[in-house]
C-alpha cells in the first residue's frame, strides 16, 4: 500500500515537472549533446553527409594560433568589462543613495542602456567612434588630447568594444547595488561610528562585507555575459581589425558560418561550455561560504 502511495506521489510530481522539463530537454540538453557529437565530425554545415574524425577538431583547434589569440582576447575583454562595471556600478549606487530632485529620472537614464537592444546601441556607437566626425574624438580634442582611430585600429578596437559593453552594463550593476545597500543595517553603521570609525573605514568594514554576496553575483553574471558577447563585436568590428577583437564566441561564428567548418566551430563551443560550467561550479561552491557568512 505504501509503495502505491509513493508511486502516486512520484507520478504527480512528474506531471508538475514535465511542462518545464520538456523545453529544457528540447532547447538546451539536446542541442548541447548534438553539438558535442558534431564536434567529433567534419560536417561542413551544408552537406548531408559527414565523417567521424574523433578528436581531430580539438587537436587542430589547439594547434591553431587564432584559438589562443581569441582566448587571450576573451580574457582581456572579460577582465576589461568586469572591473569597471563592478567599481563604477557601486560608485553610481552610492551616489544614487543620496536624495535629490529628479533622482528617479536619473536612475532611469542610467538603466536605459541595459534594456536597449545591443544592436541599436552598437550602431549608435559606430557613429560616435567615427574618426573624422565622431563625438568621441570631438571630446578628446576639447581636452587637447590626440584623436584616436577607435574601431578602425587594432590598437584601440578592443578598448572601444569594452567601453560600449561597460556603458551598457553600468545601470544593471547599479540597480543591484542599490538594493544591496538598502539592506545594510543602520545599526552596524552606528556601532561602527561609536567605535570611532571614519567614513572610509565604515565603507571598508561594514558596507563592502555586507554587499559582498551581490558583488559576487555580479562578478559571475558579468563574466558569463562577457563570454557570450557577440552583438557589439559583430556590429562594431566584426572581430577585427586583424583579429584584435575576435573572442572565442566570435571565432565560433567565423569557423561555422564563414568558413563552414562546423565541426571545429562546435569544438570551440564545447570549450566555451566547459569554461562556463567551471564558472558555475565556482559560483555554487563560493555561494555556500556566502550563506555561511
Number of C-alpha atoms within 10 A of each C-alpha: 6 7 8 9 10 11 12 12 12 11 12 11 11 12 11 10 11 11 10 10 11 12 12 12 12 11 10 11 13 13 12 17 11 11 18 16 15 24 27 20 23 20 21 19 16 10 7 7 10 14 10 14 15 14 14 17 23 21 12 13 17 13 11 11 11 16 19 15 17 22 18 17 19 22 17 17 23 20 16 19 24 23 14 17 26 21 14 18 25 23 14 19 22 14 13 17 12 8 9 9 7 8 14 12 10 13 16 11 12 19 20 15 20 18 11 11 11 19 16 13 19 21 13 12 22 18 15 17 22 17 18 14 11 14 15 18 21 18 12 13 12 9 9 9 11 11 14 17 17 23 25 17 16 17 14 16 24 24 18 22 24 23 17 19 26 21 20 23 26 25 26 18 27 26 19 18 24 19 13 18 19 11 11 16 12 10 9 15 18 13 12 18 14 9 9 11 15 11 12 10 13 18 15 12 15 16 18 15 13 19 20 14 18 17 20 16 13 20 18 17 17 22 19 18 16 22 21 16 20 20 16 22 24 17 18 25 24 19 22 18 17 11 18 21 32 29 30 28 21 25 22 23 21 18 18 20 14 11 12 17 22 26 28 27 28 26 26 26 21 17 14 19 14 12 14 17 13 12 16 15 12 12 16 11 11 14 15 10 10 12 8 7 9
